[in-house]
């Protein structure tokens, strides 16, 4: 682009200089020739004043001094040279002067001016002044050389300005290209900088907006994949273990095993729906799928996690106000958050896991506590990638809580306790 901008600027400057220089060159030639003819006419007039009325009778004339390169001659009425320098017969220039007019000619390498000499009302002779045209043309050529030098100087200045403008125009575009290549290589944090050119800045803003939207879409996609993997792994494992246990025990109740598997599959279906809803909706506008009594959700969570904790020699306890169990809460979101918190207590906690329910009037508090100790502060523990596991569960739980209009906090560290505050619908 730089070369193209410089080339276009040079072509434009060259055309402009050509359109200006050619008329100027013609004007220089005309001016120098006109000046020289004027000088010759003044030389001739200075000689005319020396010619007296007795010239026609043969009185000699003394020529005055003048420029050395100018030849002057006085001719009589018959066109014959009487004094000075010139051809023996004056030719067309002298004949025109004898006719009463000032004559100017350029012939045989000379510039010639002839001025009539009058006495009374009669032309009695002519004064011829001449000089070599080389003198004039040397001045013309020097003028043209000066004009050419000015044109070359202007062209050089145009090159400097064109290169600077090309740099100003191309640098932001080259930077934008580098940013695009960095994004293509996977750096979604790269952004185009502002420049001094409004049009390029508009392109950069549109580019940055596009990259920002793509980054959010990719981040949402990555989060969806990670969330789905995290949330489906434990239910699938429980479903598989339940079916394998039923197959291994010849005396097992097949109907009970199938009923448990059906409940697990429904929970899996709800998990998929909730993860998809979180991935495709904004937290500020997402609405919960349905309201369910919180007591039913706690009973379902106990059925899913009692056996998992019992296999590790740990106990799951439910505590709370019986009347609060009938209060409606966002069912699927609360279900998923309980799974994350119970899974976290199972993997990273110790001792008995206690789920407590408290009615706060305008909100409902769900506490999930164990007998372990949290090693991270309340802010860092909810960041993705934090901790010894995948670092997804608690971050996902907070996102689900935000999408449901609830709030999840770390309310205790020794022992570890998480609190989910669920706003109650006054119309429910």
C-alpha positions as CSV (number, residue, x, y, z in Angstrom):
1,X,0.0,0.0,0.0
2,X,2.8,2.4,0.8
3,X,4.3,2.0,-2.7
4,X,0.9,2.6,-4.3
5,X,0.2,5.7,-2.3
6,X,3.6,7.1,-3.1
7,X,3.1,6.3,-6.8
8,X,-0.3,7.9,-7.0
9,X,1.0,11.0,-5.2
10,X,4.0,11.3,-7.5
11,X,1.9,10.9,-10.6
12,X,-0.5,13.6,-9.4
13,X,2.4,15.9,-8.5
14,X,4.1,15.3,-11.9
15,X,1.0,16.0,-13.8
16,X,0.4,19.2,-11.8
17,X,4.0,20.3,-12.3
18,X,3.9,19.5,-16.0
19,X,0.7,21.6,-16.4
20,X,2.3,24.4,-14.6
21,X,5.9,24.2,-16.0
22,X,5.1,24.1,-19.7
23,X,3.2,27.4,-19.7
24,X,5.9,28.9,-17.5
25,X,8.6,27.7,-19.8
26,X,6.8,29.4,-22.8
27,X,6.3,32.5,-20.7
28,X,10.1,32.6,-19.8
29,X,11.0,32.3,-23.5
30,X,8.6,35.1,-24.5
31,X,9.6,37.3,-21.6
32,X,13.4,37.1,-22.4
33,X,12.8,37.6,-26.1
34,X,10.5,40.6,-25.4
35,X,13.1,42.1,-22.9
36,X,15.9,41.7,-25.5
37,X,13.8,43.3,-28.2
38,X,13.0,46.2,-25.8
39,X,16.7,46.6,-25.1
40,X,17.5,46.7,-28.8
41,X,14.7,49.2,-29.4
42,X,16.1,51.5,-26.7
43,X,19.6,51.2,-28.2
44,X,18.1,52.1,-31.6
45,X,16.2,55.1,-30.2
46,X,19.3,56.4,-28.4
47,X,21.0,56.4,-31.9
48,X,18.0,58.1,-33.6
49,X,18.2,61.1,-31.4
50,X,21.8,61.7,-32.7
51,X,20.7,61.8,-36.4
52,X,20.0,65.4,-37.4
53,X,17.9,66.8,-40.3
54,X,21.0,67.2,-42.4
55,X,21.4,63.4,-42.6
56,X,19.6,63.3,-45.9
57,X,22.1,65.7,-47.4
58,X,25.0,63.4,-46.5
59,X,25.9,64.8,-43.1
60,X,27.8,62.1,-41.2
61,X,26.4,60.7,-37.8
62,X,28.5,59.8,-34.8
63,X,27.1,56.7,-33.1
64,X,26.7,56.9,-29.3
65,X,28.3,54.2,-27.0
66,X,26.2,51.2,-26.1
67,X,26.4,47.5,-25.2
68,X,29.3,45.8,-26.9
69,X,27.3,42.8,-28.1
70,X,24.8,45.1,-29.9
71,X,25.5,46.0,-33.5
72,X,24.0,49.3,-34.7
73,X,23.8,50.7,-38.2
74,X,22.3,53.8,-39.8
75,X,20.6,53.4,-43.2
76,X,19.5,56.1,-45.6
77,X,16.1,56.4,-47.3
78,X,17.3,54.0,-50.1
79,X,18.1,51.3,-47.5
80,X,21.9,51.6,-47.8
81,X,24.2,51.4,-44.8
82,X,25.7,54.8,-44.1
83,X,27.3,54.3,-40.8
84,X,27.9,51.6,-38.2
85,X,27.6,47.8,-38.3
86,X,25.2,45.8,-40.5
87,X,24.6,44.4,-43.9
88,X,25.1,46.7,-46.9
89,X,21.4,46.7,-47.6
90,X,19.0,46.7,-44.7
91,X,16.6,44.1,-45.9
92,X,13.0,43.6,-44.8
93,X,13.5,45.0,-41.4
94,X,15.0,48.3,-42.6
95,X,12.4,48.6,-45.4
96,X,9.6,48.2,-42.8
97,X,11.2,50.9,-40.7
98,X,11.5,53.2,-43.7
99,X,7.8,52.7,-44.2
100,X,7.4,54.4,-40.8
101,X,7.0,51.5,-38.4
102,X,9.2,50.0,-35.7
103,X,10.2,46.6,-37.1
104,X,11.4,43.4,-35.1
105,X,12.7,40.3,-36.8
106,X,14.6,37.1,-35.8
107,X,16.6,35.7,-38.7
108,X,20.1,34.3,-39.5
109,X,20.8,33.7,-35.8
110,X,20.2,37.4,-34.9
111,X,17.5,39.5,-33.2
112,X,17.0,42.7,-35.3
113,X,15.1,45.9,-34.5
114,X,14.8,48.8,-36.9
115,X,13.5,52.3,-35.9
116,X,12.6,55.0,-38.5
117,X,14.4,58.3,-38.5
118,X,12.1,61.2,-39.3
119,X,12.6,64.8,-40.2
120,X,9.4,66.8,-40.2
121,X,6.8,64.6,-41.7
122,X,9.3,62.6,-43.8
123,X,11.3,59.4,-43.1
124,X,14.9,60.1,-44.0
125,X,16.5,56.9,-42.8
126,X,16.4,54.0,-40.3
127,X,18.5,52.8,-37.4
128,X,19.1,49.1,-37.2
129,X,20.1,47.4,-33.9
130,X,21.0,43.7,-33.7
131,X,22.4,41.1,-31.4
132,X,23.1,37.4,-31.5
133,X,20.2,35.2,-30.6
134,X,22.6,33.0,-28.6
135,X,22.8,35.5,-25.9
136,X,19.0,35.5,-25.5
137,X,18.8,31.7,-25.7
138,X,21.4,31.3,-23.1
139,X,19.3,33.4,-20.8
140,X,16.2,31.4,-21.8
141,X,18.0,28.1,-21.1
142,X,19.2,29.3,-17.7
143,X,15.6,30.3,-16.9
144,X,14.4,26.9,-18.0
145,X,17.1,25.2,-15.9
146,X,16.0,27.2,-12.8
147,X,12.4,26.2,-13.6
148,X,13.5,22.6,-13.9
149,X,15.3,22.8,-10.6
150,X,12.2,24.2,-8.9
151,X,10.1,21.4,-10.4
152,X,12.6,18.8,-9.2
153,X,12.6,20.4,-5.7
154,X,8.8,20.4,-5.7
155,X,8.8,16.7,-6.8
156,X,11.2,15.8,-4.0
157,X,9.1,17.5,-1.5
158,X,6.1,15.7,-2.9
159,X,8.0,12.4,-2.4
160,X,8.7,13.2,1.2
161,X,5.1,14.2,1.9
162,X,3.8,11.2,0.0
163,X,6.0,8.8,2.0
164,X,4.9,10.3,5.2
165,X,1.2,10.2,4.3
166,X,1.6,6.6,3.1
167,X,3.1,5.7,6.4
168,X,0.3,7.4,8.3
169,X,-2.3,5.6,6.2
170,X,-0.7,2.2,6.1
171,X,0.6,1.9,9.7
172,X,-2.8,1.6,11.2
173,X,-3.9,-0.9,8.6
174,X,-0.7,-2.9,9.1
175,X,-1.3,-2.9,12.9
176,X,-4.9,-4.1,12.2
177,X,-3.5,-6.9,10.0
178,X,-1.1,-7.9,12.8
179,X,-4.0,-7.9,15.3
180,X,-6.1,-10.1,13.0
181,X,-3.2,-12.6,12.6
182,X,-2.8,-12.7,16.4
183,X,-6.5,-13.4,16.8
184,X,-6.3,-16.1,14.1
185,X,-3.5,-17.7,16.1
186,X,-5.8,-17.9,19.1
187,X,-5.1,-14.6,21.0
188,X,-8.7,-13.4,21.6
189,X,-7.4,-10.6,23.9
190,X,-5.7,-8.8,21.0
191,X,-7.5,-5.5,20.1
192,X,-6.8,-2.9,17.4
193,X,-5.5,0.4,18.6
194,X,-6.9,3.8,17.7
195,X,-5.2,5.9,15.0
196,X,-5.5,9.5,13.8
197,X,-7.7,8.5,10.8
198,X,-11.5,8.4,11.5
199,X,-12.3,5.9,8.8
200,X,-9.7,3.4,9.9
201,X,-10.7,4.0,13.6
202,X,-14.3,3.0,12.5
203,X,-13.0,-0.2,11.0
204,X,-10.9,-0.9,14.1
205,X,-14.0,-0.3,16.4
206,X,-16.1,-2.7,14.2
207,X,-13.2,-5.2,14.3
208,X,-12.9,-5.0,18.1
209,X,-16.6,-5.4,18.5
210,X,-16.7,-8.4,16.3
211,X,-13.8,-10.0,18.2
212,X,-15.4,-9.3,21.5
213,X,-18.6,-11.0,20.4
214,X,-16.7,-14.0,19.0
215,X,-14.7,-14.2,22.3
216,X,-17.9,-14.2,24.3
217,X,-19.4,-16.9,22.1
218,X,-16.4,-19.1,22.3
219,X,-16.2,-18.5,26.0
220,X,-19.8,-19.5,26.4
221,X,-19.2,-22.5,24.2
222,X,-16.3,-23.6,26.3
223,X,-18.2,-23.0,29.5
224,X,-21.1,-25.0,28.2
225,X,-18.9,-28.0,27.3
226,X,-17.1,-27.8,30.7
227,X,-20.4,-27.3,32.6
228,X,-22.1,-30.2,30.8
229,X,-19.1,-32.5,31.4
230,X,-19.0,-31.5,35.1
231,X,-22.7,-31.8,35.8
232,X,-23.3,-35.1,33.8
233,X,-20.3,-37.0,35.1
234,X,-21.7,-37.7,38.6
235,X,-25.3,-38.6,37.7
236,X,-24.1,-40.9,34.9
237,X,-21.7,-42.6,37.3
238,X,-24.5,-43.0,39.8
239,X,-26.8,-44.4,37.1
240,X,-24.2,-46.8,35.9
241,X,-23.3,-48.0,39.4
242,X,-27.0,-48.5,40.2
243,X,-27.6,-50.6,37.1
244,X,-24.5,-52.6,37.6
245,X,-25.4,-53.3,41.2
246,X,-28.9,-54.5,40.2
247,X,-27.4,-56.8,37.5
248,X,-24.8,-58.2,39.9
249,X,-27.4,-59.0,42.6
250,X,-29.7,-61.8,41.4
251,X,-32.2,-61.1,44.3
252,X,-32.4,-57.4,43.5
253,X,-35.8,-55.8,42.9
254,X,-35.7,-55.0,39.2
255,X,-38.6,-52.6,39.5
256,X,-36.9,-50.6,42.2
257,X,-33.7,-50.5,40.2
258,X,-35.6,-49.4,37.1
259,X,-37.5,-46.8,39.1
260,X,-34.2,-45.4,40.5
261,X,-32.7,-45.4,36.9
262,X,-35.7,-43.6,35.6
263,X,-35.3,-40.9,38.3
264,X,-31.6,-40.6,37.5
265,X,-32.4,-40.2,33.8
266,X,-35.0,-37.5,34.5
267,X,-32.4,-35.7,36.6
268,X,-30.0,-36.0,33.7
269,X,-32.6,-34.5,31.4
270,X,-33.2,-31.6,33.8
271,X,-29.4,-31.1,34.1
272,X,-29.0,-30.9,30.3
273,X,-31.9,-28.4,30.0
274,X,-30.5,-26.2,32.8
275,X,-27.0,-26.2,31.3
276,X,-28.4,-25.3,27.9
277,X,-30.6,-22.6,29.4
278,X,-27.6,-21.1,31.1
279,X,-25.5,-21.2,27.9
280,X,-28.1,-19.6,25.7
281,X,-29.6,-17.0,28.1
282,X,-28.3,-13.9,29.7
283,X,-28.2,-14.0,33.5
284,X,-30.1,-10.7,33.7
285,X,-33.1,-11.9,31.5
286,X,-33.1,-15.7,32.2
287,X,-36.2,-17.0,33.9
288,X,-36.4,-20.2,35.9
289,X,-38.2,-23.1,34.2
290,X,-40.5,-23.8,37.1
291,X,-41.1,-23.5,40.8
292,X,-41.1,-26.5,43.1
293,X,-41.4,-26.9,46.9
294,X,-37.9,-26.8,48.4
295,X,-38.6,-29.8,50.6
296,X,-39.2,-32.0,47.5
297,X,-35.8,-30.9,46.1
298,X,-34.0,-31.7,49.4
299,X,-35.6,-35.2,49.5
300,X,-34.5,-35.9,45.9
301,X,-31.0,-34.6,46.6
302,X,-30.8,-36.9,49.7
303,X,-31.8,-39.9,47.5
304,X,-29.1,-39.1,45.0
305,X,-26.3,-38.4,47.5
306,X,-27.0,-40.6,50.5
307,X,-25.5,-43.7,48.9
308,X,-22.6,-41.8,47.4
309,X,-21.5,-40.4,50.8
310,X,-22.3,-43.6,52.6
311,X,-19.9,-45.6,50.4
312,X,-17.1,-43.3,51.9
313,X,-18.4,-43.8,55.4
314,X,-20.0,-40.3,55.6
315,X,-23.4,-39.2,56.5
316,X,-25.9,-36.8,54.9
317,X,-28.2,-34.9,57.3
318,X,-31.2,-32.6,56.6
319,X,-32.2,-30.0,59.0
320,X,-34.6,-27.1,59.0
321,X,-38.0,-25.8,59.6
322,X,-40.8,-28.2,58.3
323,X,-43.0,-25.3,57.2
324,X,-40.2,-23.9,55.1
325,X,-40.1,-27.1,53.0
326,X,-43.4,-26.0,51.3
327,X,-42.0,-22.7,50.0
328,X,-41.5,-22.6,46.2
329,X,-38.1,-22.0,44.7
330,X,-36.7,-22.3,41.1
331,X,-36.7,-26.0,40.9
332,X,-34.1,-27.0,38.3
333,X,-31.6,-24.3,39.2
334,X,-31.8,-25.1,42.9
335,X,-31.4,-28.8,42.1
336,X,-28.3,-28.2,40.1
337,X,-26.8,-25.9,42.7
338,X,-27.4,-28.5,45.5
339,X,-25.7,-31.1,43.3
340,X,-22.6,-28.9,42.9
341,X,-22.4,-28.1,46.6
342,X,-22.9,-31.7,47.7
343,X,-20.3,-32.8,45.1
344,X,-17.9,-30.2,46.5
345,X,-18.5,-31.4,50.1
346,X,-18.0,-35.0,49.0
347,X,-14.8,-34.3,47.1
348,X,-13.1,-31.7,49.2
349,X,-14.9,-31.8,52.6
350,X,-14.9,-34.2,55.5
351,X,-17.3,-35.8,58.0
352,X,-21.0,-35.3,58.0
353,X,-22.6,-33.1,55.3
354,X,-25.5,-31.1,56.7
355,X,-28.1,-29.3,54.5
356,X,-30.1,-26.7,56.5
357,X,-33.1,-24.8,55.5
358,X,-34.0,-21.4,57.0
359,X,-37.0,-19.1,56.3
360,X,-35.8,-15.4,56.3
361,X,-39.1,-14.0,55.4
362,X,-38.3,-12.3,52.0
363,X,-35.8,-15.1,51.2
364,X,-35.0,-18.7,51.9
365,X,-31.5,-19.7,53.0
366,X,-30.1,-23.1,52.1
367,X,-26.9,-24.0,54.0
368,X,-24.6,-26.8,52.9
369,X,-21.9,-27.5,55.5
370,X,-19.4,-30.2,56.2
371,X,-16.7,-30.7,58.9
372,X,-13.8,-29.7,56.7
373,X,-12.0,-26.3,56.3
374,X,-12.0,-24.1,53.2
375,X,-8.4,-23.2,52.2
376,X,-9.4,-20.4,49.8
377,X,-11.0,-17.0,50.5
378,X,-14.6,-16.2,49.7
379,X,-13.8,-14.4,46.4
380,X,-11.2,-16.8,44.8
381,X,-13.1,-20.0,45.6
382,X,-15.8,-19.1,43.0
383,X,-13.3,-18.4,40.1
384,X,-13.0,-20.9,37.3
385,X,-9.9,-23.0,37.4
386,X,-9.4,-22.4,41.2
387,X,-8.8,-25.3,43.6
388,X,-7.5,-28.8,43.3
389,X,-10.3,-30.2,41.1
390,X,-11.5,-28.9,37.7
391,X,-12.4,-25.5,39.2
392,X,-15.8,-25.5,37.4
393,X,-18.4,-26.6,40.0
394,X,-18.6,-23.6,42.3
395,X,-18.2,-21.1,39.4
396,X,-21.1,-22.9,37.7
397,X,-23.2,-22.9,40.9
398,X,-22.7,-19.1,41.2
399,X,-23.7,-18.6,37.6
400,X,-26.8,-20.7,38.1
401,X,-27.7,-18.8,41.2
402,X,-27.3,-15.5,39.3
403,X,-29.5,-16.7,36.5
404,X,-32.2,-17.7,39.0
405,X,-32.0,-14.3,40.8
406,X,-30.4,-16.0,43.8
407,X,-27.0,-15.5,45.6
408,X,-24.4,-18.0,46.6
409,X,-21.7,-17.2,49.1
410,X,-19.1,-18.9,51.2
411,X,-20.5,-18.1,54.7
412,X,-18.0,-20.2,56.7
413,X,-14.5,-21.6,56.4
414,X,-14.0,-23.7,59.6
415,X,-16.1,-25.7,59.2
416,X,-16.9,-25.0,55.5
417,X,-20.4,-23.7,54.9
418,X,-22.0,-22.4,51.7
419,X,-25.2,-20.4,51.8
420,X,-27.7,-20.1,48.9
421,X,-30.1,-17.2,49.3
422,X,-33.3,-17.7,47.3
423,X,-35.7,-14.8,47.0
424,X,-39.3,-15.9,47.6
425,X,-42.2,-15.0,45.2
426,X,-44.7,-13.0,47.2
427,X,-47.5,-14.1,44.9
428,X,-46.7,-17.8,45.3
